[in-house]
Amino acid sequence: MIIPLPPNREAAETVQLIELNKNQSTAMKKLTVIGVALLIAGALSARAADAKENWEKNCTKCHGADGKGQTTMGKKLGLKDYTDAKVQADMKDDAMTKAIKEGVKDGDKTKMKGFGDALSDDEIKALVKYVRDFKK
């Protein structure tokens, strides 16, 4: 936007200062938006890392690093292949969340211990998403 210069020098300097302040304000808004976006991206990245770490720490012994359940314990328990699209379609997020939180029993036999005491709700939700990402 071009503003015609006022007839005297003081008025011209005032107009220039106003324009400079507007430009600085716009730049600060842009920097703020970029900063917030970077913080959110960092938090999401950390959550993904946490889910992977939690999977490796708590789940790979039975389910395997790849989610196929082809470990010695996974085969013994007859675990499902989480890379299979049909298996994924049959699984519901709320049931997976409950299984991770409370564990899985078959009668009196515990097939999977619960992790509700060890993992937060956000960590469990991230694990559910992590399992969903195994689907081919």
URWO-V928278 format. One record per residue. N is the residue number from 1. RES is the residue in one letter. OMEGA is omega in whole degrees, -180 to 180 (999 if undefined). Layout:
# URWO-V928278
N/RES/OMEGA
N/RES/OMEGA
This chain:
# URWO-V928278
1/M/180
2/I/-180
3/I/179
4/P/-179
5/L/176
6/P/-175
7/P/-178
8/N/-174
9/R/-179
10/E/179
11/A/179
12/A/178
13/E/178
14/T/179
15/V/179
16/Q/178
17/L/179
18/I/179
19/E/179
20/L/178
21/N/178
22/K/180
23/N/179
24/Q/179
25/S/178
26/T/179
27/A/179
28/M/178
29/K/179
30/K/179
31/L/178
32/T/179
33/V/179
34/I/179
35/G/179
36/V/179
37/A/179
38/L/178
39/L/179
40/I/179
41/A/178
42/G/179
43/A/179
44/L/178
45/S/179
46/A/179
47/R/178
48/A/179
49/A/179
50/D/180
51/A/179
52/K/178
53/E/179
54/N/177
55/W/-178
56/E/-177
57/K/-169
58/N/-167
59/C/-172
60/T/-179
61/K/-180
62/C/-173
63/H/-179
64/G/180
65/A/-177
66/D/178
67/G/-178
68/K/179
69/G/-176
70/Q/174
71/T/178
72/T/-180
73/M/180
74/G/178
75/K/-180
76/K/-179
77/L/-180
78/G/-177
79/L/-179
80/K/177
81/D/-177
82/Y/175
83/T/-178
84/D/-177
85/A/180
86/K/177
87/V/180
88/Q/-179
89/A/-179
90/D/-178
91/M/177
92/K/-177
93/D/-178
94/D/177
95/A/177
96/M/179
97/T/180
98/K/-180
99/A/180
100/I/-177
101/K/-172
102/E/-176
103/G/-179
104/V/178
105/K/173
106/D/-173
107/G/179
108/D/-176
109/K/177
110/T/178
111/K/178
112/M/178
113/K/178
114/G/-179
115/F/-179
116/G/179
117/D/-175
118/A/-176
119/L/177
120/S/177
121/D/179
122/D/178
123/E/178
124/I/178
125/K/178
126/A/177
127/L/177
128/V/178
129/K/180
130/Y/178
131/V/179
132/R/-179
133/D/176
134/F/-175
135/K/180
136/K/999
